[in-house]
Amino acid sequence: MKILVLNGSPKRDASDTMHLTRAFLEGMKNAGEQEITTVHAVDKHIEYCTGCFSCMRNGGTCVLDDDMREILEEILNSDVLLFNFPLYCYGMPAPLKALVDRILPLSSMRMEKIGERYEHVGQADFSHLRYVMICGCGFPNSKHNFEPAIAQFELLFPEGRTIFTVPESPLFGVPEAGEVTEPRLALVREAGRVFAETGTVPDALIEAIGTPMIPEEVYAGMVNGTMQ
Ligand SMILES: Cc1cc2nc3c(=O)[nH]c(=O)nc-3n(C[C@H](O)[C@H](O)[C@H](O)COP(=O)(O)O)c2cc1C
């Protein structure tokens, strides 16, 4: 399978969330050979979408000539788009949002009603794509935190998506926390293997991956302790 990792963390490979993505990809590799390309959004020249809509009327060419041309090619040549990002202000970090806005050329201006809402009709065939979101965050709570990012991803990619959200993710960057992070990464590896074999991950496994690794009061106490 061809997997395109779109990393929204400005910390690149040093990202807390990338520990989860690497484990997921390791699991996928346990199921078979995978071709993986990683794009660190922060390193790419991606201008902001100007909102001119010419791409949606002209068959899909953006007026801006920057790294997005190559990334759009990569997207269409992939089987899986894996969005790795830390939660920033309840959403995705700005470099990744700029990239996502610039995916507009794959859609046409035409809109059609699907269920209860309107969607743009594609002007490229991306029906083969599957979408994975792996999102870490700094607070111990998932509720009142991840909802906007999940809702955005679900609306962007209504079909074929798998979403993982993991609180307390700075722990992945702390070697002393291995006792709690290693078992969690083992679950993520398992999720990657199952995803590669079946194209989905059971809800129970997604839920187990998304629970806090240590009690929230303990985590908050640790963070507050280091900040004093
Ligand atoms: C600008 C900014 C905004 C953030 N917003 C949130 C937030 O809304 N909720 C949260 O739980 N953590 C938030 N965090 C914490 C990060 O999600 C957390 O530090 C994460 O582990 C960073 O992941 P990374 O190493 O993959 O970049 C924010 C961090 C920054 C720098």
The ligand as a Gaussian input file, in Angstrom:
#p B3LYP/6-31G(d) Opt

LIG

0 1
 C       -0.374000      26.535000      20.020000
 C       -0.751000      25.316000      20.789000
 C       -2.077000      25.019000      21.007000
 C       -2.443000      23.882000      21.725000
 N       -3.769000      23.600000      21.917000
 C       -4.125000      22.499000      22.615000
 C       -5.500000      22.179000      22.813000
 O       -6.408000      22.843000      22.305000
 N       -5.792000      21.093000      23.561000
 C       -4.815000      20.298000      24.112000
 O       -5.155000      19.334000      24.800000
 N       -3.514000      20.543000      23.889000
 C       -3.135000      21.627000      23.160000
 N       -1.808000      21.883000      22.931000
 C       -0.787000      20.925000      23.408000
 C       -0.277000      19.981000      22.292000
 O       -1.342000      19.326000      21.636000
 C        0.656000      18.943000      22.919000
 O        1.777000      19.601000      23.463000
 C        1.099000      17.854000      21.960000
 O        1.663000      16.797000      22.701000
 C        2.133000      18.340000      20.974000
 O        2.322000      17.304000      20.027000
 P        3.507000      17.227000      18.987000
 O        4.771000      16.979000      19.772000
 O        3.124000      16.071000      18.142000
 O        3.588000      18.507000      18.231000
 C       -1.432000      23.024000      22.230000
 C       -0.081000      23.327000      21.988000
 C        0.258000      24.448000      21.287000
 C        1.725000      24.747000      21.066000

